[in-house]
Structure formats: C-alpha cells, structure tokens
Amino acid sequence: MRIVCFVIAFALIYASCSDRKIEITPAYIINENWSKKNEQASANSITINKMKIKKDSAINPFLELSQSEILTKLEEDSSFMHYANVKIEQGESYKNRKIYFSRYNGFNWGSKSRLNSNDTVKTIGDLQQRTWYKFSDLGLISHSHIYVYIDSVNKPHRFVVNLANY
C-alpha cells in the first residue's frame, strides 16, 4: 500500500514539474498539456477572460510584475469571456497544433457563461492590442492562470500566477 501511495505521489509531483510548452500569441495558442486522451473526458479546456485595470490603479506590463500586483490591480471585464473544450482531428498532435482564435478549429467557443451551453461561436477573434487577458483551465497542475498583455505592436507579455504560491 505504501508503495502505491509513493508511486502516485511521485507521478503527481512529476506531472506538476513538467516543462510542457504553452505558447500564447494574439492569433493562437499551443498547449502541450492537452492530449487526445483528455478529449474523451472533455478535459482539454480553455477559458479566456478579458481583464481591465481597476479604478485608481496603474500597472506597467513592461516591468517584472509580482503575482500580488497582477491580482490586486486587474479585474475581469465582463464584455469578453470565452471557453472551449478543445478537440483536433484524428492523427494530429497537440505538441505543435495551433488553436486559432480567428479561424474555425473544429469546435465551438462558449461565451458569457459556462452554465449556458447554447451561446456559442465558431471564432472569437484575435486578441486585441493594449489589452490584458487571463487564460485558465489549461490542464495545468503547477499554476492556475496565465495573464497576457498584448502591446501596441502585437507582442504578448506573459505573467504566470500560481495561486497556490500566492
């Protein structure tokens, strides 16, 4: 019994320390945490929230920001929230598969509320310049949210917030 517990604990620690790539650009995301196996359980999920700077706050995305600064100075903008259970074609791999925001990927994006599955769209559009976004539900164990700021030349600035470490 102890060996089984040790093996399970080791597997969880190993999975949480893996260095799987998550690349986010204004046009697409690549997430190596997604897999064909997880498609069966609808576990290849993604949620994208537009964020706004709180009133009477300032935040400079060109500096190294602490988790506290990000969490206390940004809040969700209710005008943009999309989520999806990502699926790809048979024979494709998630390792380098780009999931585009402005192209139909073979699945629909839900919007407004996870409780209302009737409100869906095929595309959500590229991420906007000079805008903050929060990415969550990416199949990560080690960190919960990735905040991305898209600057005026379409360059993403990424900040990982590990709520367990906050």
Rosetta silent file (secondary structure, phi, psi, omega in degrees, C-alpha in Angstrom):
SEQUENCE: MRIVCFVIAFALIYASCSDRKIEITPAYIINENWSKKNEQASANSITINKMKIKKDSAINPFLELSQSEILTKLEEDSSFMHYANVKIEQGESYKNRKIYFSRYNGFNWGSKSRLNSNDTVKTIGDLQQRTWYKFSDLGLISHSHIYVYIDSVNKPHRFVVNLANY
SCORE:     score description
SCORE:     0.000 S_00000001
   1 L     0.000  -41.654  179.199    0.000    0.000    0.000 S_00000001
   2 H   -63.333  -37.404 -179.781    2.846    2.411    0.843 S_00000001
   3 H   -64.978  -41.848  178.808    4.495    1.728   -2.499 S_00000001
   4 H   -61.964  -44.605  178.179    1.272    2.550   -4.350 S_00000001
   5 H   -62.090  -41.232  178.561    0.945    5.839   -2.430 S_00000001
   6 H   -62.894  -44.937 -179.098    4.587    6.658   -3.167 S_00000001
   7 H   -63.360  -43.186  178.495    4.154    5.939   -6.886 S_00000001
   8 H   -63.682  -45.120  178.905    1.000    8.093   -7.070 S_00000001
   9 H   -62.052  -43.437  178.967    2.698   10.946   -5.179 S_00000001
  10 H   -62.032  -43.074 -179.797    5.760   10.721   -7.421 S_00000001
  11 H   -62.821  -41.211  178.775    3.590   10.767  -10.567 S_00000001
  12 H   -66.162  -42.653  178.580    1.717   13.855   -9.366 S_00000001
  13 H   -65.060  -43.697  179.308    4.932   15.690   -8.490 S_00000001
  14 H   -61.677  -43.597 -179.758    6.497   14.730  -11.820 S_00000001
  15 H   -64.817  -37.255 -178.605    3.423   15.887  -13.749 S_00000001
  16 H   -73.967  -20.338 -179.736    3.337   19.204  -11.918 S_00000001
  17 L   -97.752    2.187 -176.919    7.003   19.844  -12.677 S_00000001
  18 L   -65.189  154.242 -175.918    6.803   19.015  -16.356 S_00000001
  19 L  -109.617   53.358  179.717    8.010   21.609  -18.795 S_00000001
  20 L   -78.215  138.045 -174.311    5.252   21.358  -21.367 S_00000001
  21 L   -74.811  135.617  166.353    5.031   24.304  -23.693 S_00000001
  22 E  -128.855  110.483  179.595    2.155   26.768  -23.648 S_00000001
  23 E  -109.259  127.353  179.933    2.629   29.418  -26.319 S_00000001
  24 E  -123.571  124.969  175.379    0.146   32.285  -26.495 S_00000001
  25 L  -125.520  173.227  175.984    0.122   34.854  -29.304 S_00000001
  26 L   -63.057  -20.576 -174.999   -2.580   37.303  -30.415 S_00000001
  27 L  -102.502  -26.387 -174.006   -3.618   34.803  -33.114 S_00000001
  28 E  -158.331  172.262  172.195   -3.340   31.337  -31.485 S_00000001
  29 E  -132.455  141.759  168.834   -2.412   29.120  -28.556 S_00000001
  30 E  -118.164  127.057 -178.700   -0.324   25.932  -28.483 S_00000001
  31 E  -133.269  106.930  179.438   -0.799   23.870  -25.324 S_00000001
  32 L   -74.392   -5.894  176.267    1.161   20.645  -24.894 S_00000001
  33 L   -76.575  -20.600  176.763   -0.876   19.856  -21.749 S_00000001
  34 L   -77.132  152.258 -179.687   -3.822   18.905  -23.955 S_00000001
  35 L  -150.786  161.342  176.406   -3.955   15.345  -25.273 S_00000001
  36 H   -61.676  -36.648  179.468   -6.108   13.007  -27.345 S_00000001
  37 H   -61.610  -41.424 -178.929   -6.771   11.004  -24.161 S_00000001
  38 H   -70.556  -20.004  177.779   -8.173   14.096  -22.415 S_00000001
  39 H   -60.144  -38.626 -177.815  -10.567   14.770  -25.306 S_00000001
  40 H   -61.255  -32.748 -178.662  -12.674   11.780  -24.247 S_00000001
  41 L   -98.041    9.200 -175.901  -13.218   13.338  -20.811 S_00000001
  42 L    53.933   39.952 -177.033  -13.673   16.895  -22.180 S_00000001
  43 L   -99.800   -1.745  176.067  -10.566   17.832  -20.193 S_00000001
  44 L   -87.159   71.453 -172.490   -8.816   19.837  -22.934 S_00000001
  45 E  -103.669  163.062  176.099  -10.357   23.048  -21.719 S_00000001
  46 E  -152.873  139.041  171.956   -9.514   26.718  -22.004 S_00000001
  47 E  -129.445  131.560  178.796  -11.090   29.841  -20.580 S_00000001
  48 E  -123.085  122.013  175.991  -10.109   33.320  -21.759 S_00000001
  49 E  -115.764  133.940  169.971  -11.223   36.423  -19.866 S_00000001
  50 E   -75.374  140.855 -179.658  -10.514   39.982  -20.926 S_00000001
  51 E  -115.649  156.227  174.233   -9.137   41.919  -17.977 S_00000001
  52 E  -133.975  155.947  179.379   -9.210   45.616  -17.144 S_00000001
  53 E   -77.197  132.942 -179.688   -7.185   47.747  -14.789 S_00000001
  54 L   -63.587  150.694  177.714   -9.057   48.553  -11.596 S_00000001
  55 L   -56.773  139.349 -179.326  -10.119   52.107  -10.974 S_00000001
  56 L    65.609   22.926  176.549   -7.387   54.170   -9.277 S_00000001
  57 L  -121.497  159.760  173.675   -4.737   51.559  -10.208 S_00000001
  58 L  -140.321  143.954 -179.631   -1.837   51.545  -12.618 S_00000001
  59 L  -145.971  132.565 -177.645    0.126   48.598  -13.916 S_00000001
  60 L  -107.294  105.705 -176.352    3.111   48.561  -16.249 S_00000001
  61 L   -71.830   -3.179  179.927    3.218   45.346  -18.334 S_00000001
  62 L   -94.288    1.089  176.823    6.773   46.105  -19.462 S_00000001
  63 L  -106.989  166.536  172.086    8.156   45.524  -15.960 S_00000001
  64 L   -75.571  113.225 -176.040    8.594   42.355  -13.959 S_00000001
  65 L  -102.221  144.216  176.026    5.300   42.225  -12.046 S_00000001
  66 L   -82.166  160.991  176.496    4.615   40.316   -8.858 S_00000001
  67 H   -59.062  -39.535 -179.522    1.639   37.999   -8.502 S_00000001
  68 H   -61.614  -43.943  179.263    0.216   40.379   -5.925 S_00000001
  69 H   -60.777  -43.604 -179.236    0.355   43.349   -8.314 S_00000001
  70 H   -64.752  -47.269 -176.499   -1.442   41.424  -11.027 S_00000001
  71 H   -70.120  -30.679 -177.713   -4.158   40.071   -8.741 S_00000001
  72 H   -90.529  -16.741 -175.443   -4.816   43.360   -6.945 S_00000001
  73 H  -108.254   -9.744  178.765   -4.716   45.705   -9.945 S_00000001
  74 E  -116.047  148.703  174.854   -6.642   43.743  -12.575 S_00000001
  75 E  -140.424  158.561 -178.584  -10.264   42.651  -12.652 S_00000001
  76 E   -67.036  140.275  174.584  -12.390   40.746  -15.144 S_00000001
  77 E  -100.621  112.475 -172.958  -14.044   42.705  -17.932 S_00000001
  78 E   -67.393   -4.661 -178.643  -17.468   41.111  -18.401 S_00000001
  79 E   -77.432  -11.786 -176.431  -17.561   42.084  -22.101 S_00000001
  80 E  -148.746  110.027  172.599  -15.332   39.144  -23.121 S_00000001
  81 E  -147.481  121.279  178.349  -15.286   35.620  -21.688 S_00000001
  82 E  -133.821  147.758  178.909  -14.917   32.559  -23.890 S_00000001
  83 E  -142.812  158.534  178.890  -14.299   28.930  -23.107 S_00000001
  84 E  -157.009  156.659  165.613  -13.947   25.728  -25.083 S_00000001
  85 E  -105.022  108.831 -170.660  -13.237   22.041  -24.875 S_00000001
  86 L   -77.637  134.191  175.664  -10.518   21.720  -27.497 S_00000001
  87 L  -138.380  143.651  177.777  -10.566   18.841  -29.979 S_00000001
  88 L  -123.903  169.598 -179.026   -8.381   18.179  -33.009 S_00000001
  89 L   -66.268  152.433  175.235   -8.589   15.831  -35.977 S_00000001
  90 L   -58.593  136.259  179.745   -7.615   12.183  -35.688 S_00000001
  91 L    90.835  -12.585  176.430   -3.894   11.768  -36.435 S_00000001
  92 L   -86.678  160.223  179.741   -2.994   15.317  -35.348 S_00000001
  93 L  -120.565  144.858  176.962   -0.841   16.038  -32.309 S_00000001
  94 L   -76.177  -13.406 -174.563   -1.246   18.747  -29.688 S_00000001
  95 L   -54.858  -42.880  179.397    2.530   19.185  -29.495 S_00000001
  96 L  -128.301   15.383 -176.317    2.619   21.863  -32.217 S_00000001
  97 L   -77.084  118.068  177.756   -1.088   22.250  -33.051 S_00000001
  98 L   -83.793  126.357  172.999   -2.077   25.904  -33.194 S_00000001
  99 E  -100.301  108.908 -174.382   -5.586   26.622  -31.949 S_00000001
 100 E   -83.807  146.601  177.884   -6.511   29.844  -33.729 S_00000001
 101 L   -85.886  -28.027 -176.580   -8.777   32.494  -32.255 S_00000001
 102 L  -106.242    8.754  177.162   -9.956   33.877  -35.661 S_00000001
 103 L  -127.813  151.241  175.743  -10.365   30.560  -37.507 S_00000001
 104 L   -73.151  125.687 -176.510  -12.729   27.671  -37.017 S_00000001
 105 L  -103.829    4.171 -178.066  -10.785   24.848  -35.331 S_00000001
 106 L    99.250    2.681  176.052  -13.485   22.161  -35.469 S_00000001
 107 L  -143.595  161.289  179.278  -15.130   23.081  -32.143 S_00000001
 108 L   -99.809  152.758  175.171  -17.229   25.980  -30.885 S_00000001
 109 E   -97.433  131.149  172.134  -16.360   28.539  -28.231 S_00000001
 110 E   -82.814  157.283  178.672  -18.894   29.156  -25.487 S_00000001
 111 E  -142.118  158.669  176.663  -19.443   32.686  -24.311 S_00000001
 112 L    75.168  -53.155 -176.577  -20.906   34.607  -21.411 S_00000001
 113 L  -154.766  137.119  175.404  -21.461   31.666  -19.049 S_00000001
 114 L   -66.686  -19.445 -179.466  -20.396   28.042  -18.709 S_00000001
 115 L   -78.505  -17.672 -179.136  -23.949   27.383  -17.499 S_00000001
 116 L  -111.504   92.847 -176.888  -25.426   28.420  -20.879 S_00000001
 117 L   -81.240   -1.820  179.729  -24.115   25.999  -23.493 S_00000001
 118 L   -83.803  -16.349 -176.709  -26.452   27.395  -26.183 S_00000001
 119 L   -95.360   87.341 -175.916  -24.490   30.623  -26.600 S_00000001
 120 E  -128.303  158.037  176.576  -21.602   29.552  -28.846 S_00000001
 121 E  -137.108  157.577  179.586  -19.495   30.960  -31.680 S_00000001
 122 L   -81.795  -31.093  179.311  -17.042   29.375  -34.135 S_00000001
 123 L  -137.179  157.744  179.276  -14.350   32.049  -33.667 S_00000001
 124 L  -117.917   -5.970 -179.917  -13.584   34.684  -31.040 S_00000001
 125 L    86.990  154.099  178.213  -11.215   36.956  -32.987 S_00000001
 126 L   -61.945  154.425  176.872   -7.562   37.738  -32.426 S_00000001
 127 L   -68.004  139.411 -173.841   -6.517   39.162  -29.071 S_00000001
 128 L   -83.379  149.117  175.780   -6.611   42.969  -29.130 S_00000001
 129 L   -67.290  152.825  179.217   -3.658   45.299  -28.752 S_00000001
 130 L    55.997   39.362 -176.377   -3.165   47.174  -25.468 S_00000001
 131 E  -136.448  143.433  175.846   -5.367   44.646  -23.685 S_00000001
 132 E   -95.637  145.069  174.989   -4.930   42.225  -20.763 S_00000001
 133 E  -136.830  149.540  173.656   -6.253   38.636  -20.845 S_00000001
 134 E  -116.558  124.203  176.730   -6.396   35.843  -18.289 S_00000001
 135 E  -104.593  129.610  178.599   -6.027   32.258  -19.539 S_00000001
 136 E  -142.125  176.936 -178.354   -7.170   29.491  -17.216 S_00000001
 137 L    57.328   45.729 -175.347   -8.312   25.857  -17.281 S_00000001
 138 L  -100.258   15.647 -179.126   -5.311   24.910  -19.411 S_00000001
 139 L    77.264   24.343 -177.870   -4.693   21.467  -17.919 S_00000001
 140 L   -97.254  140.755  172.899   -2.026   22.792  -15.567 S_00000001
 141 L   -98.791  -38.085 -171.005   -1.313   21.415  -12.133 S_00000001
 142 L   -80.456  -27.461  176.370    1.519   23.722  -11.159 S_00000001
 143 L  -143.331  149.951 -169.575   -0.030   27.100  -11.950 S_00000001
 144 L   -91.484  -42.230 -172.611   -3.557   28.307  -12.280 S_00000001
 145 E  -133.930  145.918  171.114   -3.600   31.358  -14.535 S_00000001
 146 E  -118.542  118.998  177.012   -1.533   32.912  -17.280 S_00000001
 147 E   -96.581  135.558 -178.007   -2.038   36.647  -17.701 S_00000001
 148 E  -130.539  131.504  172.330   -1.083   38.083  -21.078 S_00000001
 149 E  -109.741  126.717  176.896   -0.786   41.702  -22.136 S_00000001
 150 E   -97.376  116.656 -176.160   -0.799   42.353  -25.900 S_00000001
 151 L   -82.413 -174.685 -173.631    1.208   45.524  -26.577 S_00000001
 152 L   -70.749  -12.877  176.326    0.822   48.048  -29.411 S_00000001
 153 L  -111.431   22.029  177.186    2.995   46.004  -31.802 S_00000001
 154 L    67.395   24.227  176.424    1.125   42.724  -31.078 S_00000001
 155 L   -92.551  127.006  177.338    3.826   41.330  -28.790 S_00000001
 156 E   -81.298  139.324  173.991    2.487   39.272  -25.885 S_00000001
 157 E  -116.416  121.836 -168.427    3.876   39.851  -22.380 S_00000001
 158 E  -109.555  137.773  178.782    3.225   36.833  -20.175 S_00000001
 159 E  -136.196  120.316 -179.692    2.827   36.609  -16.400 S_00000001
 160 E   -93.424  128.867  177.520    2.172   33.317  -14.627 S_00000001
 161 E  -115.061  114.772  178.814    0.143   33.492  -11.420 S_00000001
 162 L   -99.987   99.087 -174.865    0.348   30.433   -9.210 S_00000001
 163 H   -62.978  -27.668  177.304   -2.483   30.892   -6.751 S_00000001
 164 H   -68.197  -20.563 -176.733   -1.178   28.061   -4.570 S_00000001
 165 H  -104.017    1.967 -173.798    2.000   30.090   -4.149 S_00000001
 166 L   -80.135    0.000    0.000    0.314   33.462   -3.600 S_00000001
